[in-house]
Amino acid sequence: MSMDFGTPADDPKVFRNICRDRILKDLLKPDKDKETKSSWKVLIMDKFTVKIMGYACKMAEITDAGISLVEDLFKRREPMPSMDAIYFLQPLKEK
């Protein structure tokens, strides 16, 4: 009996690589046309997106993308006016 596992795109590693590339290139990629406060940024996430980021990216990759600090949205944070922030949050439908 032969088992059909579908296309190579069904492989979890392929999906993880696609997610990692989208996060690193589209979300964390510095906008070269935009003037920034610093070369380093703060990444602010909620519990859901922390799981996505942990699945898709290694901390070294996040740091290489210019993120110096990762913060929880729902915890108290120190203001950092000298740094830009990137918010990676789960979209929610408001009732």
N, C-alpha and C positions, 0 to 999 in steps of 0.2 A: 504494500500500500504506500503510495507516494503522498507526501504532505506538501501542500502548496502554501508557502509563507508569503506570497504576494511579491511585490516589487521591492527592489533595494530601498526605496523610499520609505517602506514600512518598517525598516530596521530602526530601533530606538536610538542607536548612535547617530544615524543620519538625521533624525528629528532633533536630537540634542545639538548637533553641529549647526543645523539651520537656525535654531533658537539662539545659540551663542553668537553666530554671525550677525543676526538681526539686532540683538541687544548691543553688541560691541560697536557695530558700524552705524546703526541708525539711532540708537538711544544715547549711547555714551560718547559717540564720535564728536570731537570738538568742531564747532562751526567756524571754519577759517575766515569767513567773511564777517563774523560778529566779533565785536570788541569785547573781551572778557576781563574780569577783574583780576584773575589769577590763572596760571596754567593748571592748577589743581582745583577740583570741584568736590562738593559734598553730594552724596547720593542718599536720598531719603525714600524709604520704602515702607509699605505696610506688611503685615504678616503673610498675606497671600503672595505678594511679589518677591518677598525674601525667599520663599520656597522655589519660585521660578528661577530666580537668579542663582540660588544654590545648586539647582539641577543643571543649569546651562553653562555657568561660568565658574572658573576658579578665581580665587581672590587675587592671584598674581595678574590675571588677565584684566580684572577690574582696575587694579592699580596701574597697569600699563596703559589703560584707556584714560588716565588722568584723574581718577577718583582717589582722593586721599583719606576720605572718611565716609563710612556708611552709618546712617542713623535710622532709628525707628520713628516713624511718623507720630506714634502715640506716646512716646516718652519725651520728657522734658529735654530740650536741647539748648546749648549755649548759642547765642547769636554769633554769626560769622559774616559780618558785612563785607569783609575783604574777599570772600569766595563766592563763586556762582554755585547754585544748587540745581540738581536734577531730581525731579520727583517721578518715581516709578510706582504707580498706584493702581489698584484694582478699580475699574470703573464700576460704580454702583448706581442703580436706578433709585432715585429718590421717590418716596411715596407722598 
